[in-house]
Amino acid sequence: MSEPLILVAEDERDIRELIVITLEFNGFNVVDVTNGEEAVAKALEISPDLILMDVRMPKMTGFEACQALKANDKTKDIPVVFLSAKGQENEVNTGLDLGAAGYFLKPFAPDELGDRVNKVLAQYSKL
């Protein structure tokens, strides 16, 4: 089985690069985009094993992108994990209500990110 393919949607370049480097170091294949609109288009194109998505992005928020992904038969079963610096409980619950597989709060330790991604992939039998 090949390495899991992870789609990362994050509008802040420094954070996006850190996530990509961390995931690649942990043995994942990674494709990155800069907003929710691109995330939906790219997910349809590449069918990733997992999508890590920032909540607050231009063009389409992570929540809107998640709704679009969950409404499409081609992408509805791809686990979506939100990344957010905002730990307000209502935002976490909104993400989970939309069908997200999890919620990671920024900042996070790089080794923690790899472990948490592996856990979600294992939970969805993607490993």
C-alpha positions as CSV (number, residue, x, y, z in Angstrom):
1,M,0.0,0.0,0.0
2,S,1.4,3.4,-0.9
3,E,1.8,6.3,1.5
4,P,-1.4,8.0,2.5
5,L,-2.2,11.1,0.5
6,I,-3.0,14.2,2.6
7,L,-4.5,17.4,1.2
8,V,-3.6,20.5,3.2
9,A,-5.7,23.7,2.9
10,E,-4.1,26.6,4.7
11,D,-4.0,30.3,3.6
12,E,-1.0,31.3,5.8
13,R,2.2,30.3,3.9
14,D,4.5,29.8,6.9
15,I,2.0,27.5,8.6
16,R,1.2,25.6,5.4
17,E,4.9,25.0,4.7
18,L,5.5,23.8,8.3
19,I,2.5,21.4,8.0
20,V,3.7,20.0,4.6
21,I,7.3,19.5,5.8
22,T,6.1,17.8,9.0
23,L,3.8,15.5,7.2
24,E,6.4,14.6,4.5
25,F,8.9,13.9,7.2
26,N,6.3,11.5,8.7
27,G,6.1,9.6,5.4
28,F,3.0,11.1,3.9
29,N,2.4,12.3,0.4
30,V,1.1,15.9,0.6
31,V,-0.6,18.2,-1.8
32,D,-1.3,21.8,-0.5
33,V,-3.7,24.5,-1.5
34,T,-4.4,28.0,-0.2
35,N,-8.2,28.2,0.3
36,G,-11.4,26.2,0.7
37,E,-12.4,26.6,-2.9
38,E,-9.1,25.1,-4.1
39,A,-9.5,22.3,-1.5
40,V,-12.8,21.2,-2.9
41,A,-11.6,21.2,-6.5
42,K,-8.3,19.4,-5.6
43,A,-10.1,16.8,-3.4
44,L,-12.3,15.9,-6.4
45,E,-9.2,15.6,-8.6
46,I,-6.9,13.6,-6.4
47,S,-9.2,11.8,-3.8
48,P,-6.9,12.2,-0.8
49,D,-7.0,9.9,2.2
50,L,-7.4,12.8,4.6
51,I,-7.9,16.6,4.3
52,L,-6.4,18.9,6.9
53,M,-8.1,22.3,6.6
54,D,-7.9,25.7,8.2
55,V,-11.2,27.1,9.3
56,R,-10.6,30.7,8.4
57,M,-9.6,31.1,4.7
58,P,-10.4,33.4,1.9
59,K,-12.9,32.6,-1.0
60,M,-14.5,29.7,1.0
61,T,-14.1,28.9,4.7
62,G,-13.1,25.5,5.9
63,F,-16.6,25.0,7.2
64,E,-18.1,25.8,3.7
65,A,-15.5,23.6,2.0
66,C,-16.3,20.7,4.4
67,Q,-20.1,21.1,3.7
68,A,-19.4,21.0,-0.1
69,L,-17.2,17.9,0.3
70,K,-19.7,16.1,2.5
71,A,-22.5,16.9,0.0
72,N,-20.6,15.3,-2.9
73,D,-20.7,11.4,-3.3
74,K,-17.1,11.4,-4.6
75,T,-15.7,13.2,-1.5
76,K,-18.2,12.6,1.3
77,D,-16.2,9.7,2.9
78,I,-12.9,11.6,3.0
79,P,-12.1,12.4,6.6
80,V,-11.7,16.2,7.2
81,V,-9.7,17.5,10.1
82,F,-9.9,21.2,10.9
83,L,-7.0,23.3,12.0
84,S,-7.7,26.4,13.9
85,A,-6.0,28.9,16.3
86,K,-9.4,29.7,17.7
87,G,-10.4,27.2,20.4
88,Q,-13.9,28.4,21.0
89,E,-16.1,25.5,21.8
90,N,-18.9,26.6,19.4
91,E,-16.4,26.6,16.5
92,V,-15.2,23.1,17.4
93,N,-18.8,21.9,17.6
94,T,-19.7,23.5,14.3
95,G,-16.9,21.6,12.6
96,L,-17.8,18.3,14.2
97,D,-21.5,18.9,13.3
98,L,-20.5,19.3,9.7
99,G,-19.0,15.9,9.7
100,A,-15.3,16.7,10.5
101,A,-13.2,13.8,11.8
102,G,-11.4,16.0,14.3
103,Y,-10.1,19.4,15.3
104,F,-6.5,20.3,15.8
105,L,-5.7,23.5,17.5
106,K,-2.7,25.6,16.3
107,P,0.0,25.9,17.3
108,F,0.9,22.2,17.6
109,A,4.1,20.3,18.0
110,P,5.3,18.7,14.7
111,D,5.5,15.2,16.2
112,E,2.0,15.6,17.7
113,L,0.7,16.4,14.2
114,G,2.1,13.2,12.7
115,D,0.7,11.1,15.5
116,R,-2.8,12.6,15.3
117,V,-2.9,12.3,11.5
118,N,-2.0,8.6,11.9
119,K,-4.7,8.1,14.5
120,V,-7.4,9.6,12.2
121,L,-6.2,7.5,9.2
122,A,-6.2,4.4,11.3
123,Q,-9.7,5.2,12.6
124,Y,-11.0,5.5,8.9
125,S,-9.0,2.4,7.8
126,K,-6.8,4.5,5.5
127,L,-3.5,3.0,6.8
